[in-house]
Amino acid sequence: MMLLVPANPLRPRRPDDHFAAEADAARVAEIDVAVVDHDALTLGDPQRAVMAVPAGGVAVYRGWMLRSDQYAAFADALAARGVTLRTTRDQYRRAHELLGWYHQLAPVTPTST
């Protein structure tokens, strides 16, 4: 298992300060940690975003929100490196977008149209 976190924009080989403690905790637990370039992901260059991710294995992304299409492109770029995200693109979309989860939580959620 590998933890993927956003890179620090000023020190791209290090985790973003907001995720540094989680990256440290993962390393203590002997979980591999790699950084991804969140800016590249959101600007449409997922291959550049994952250049620092080692090839092969299963990974969990713990980072800033992405649009569903960005997450899908991220998953494809990782798959090209032999890395599988634990949360699939469909799971991410269902959890991230209102239409994916609203019907199940409608009884406890304000009415939405």
Secondary structure, DSSP 8 states (H G I E B T S, - for coil): -EEEEEB-SSSTTSB-GGGHHHHHHHHHTT-EEEEE-HHHHHTT-HHHHTTTS-SSEEEEE-SS---HHHHHHHHHHHHTTTEEESS-HHHHHHHHSHHHHHHHHGGGS----
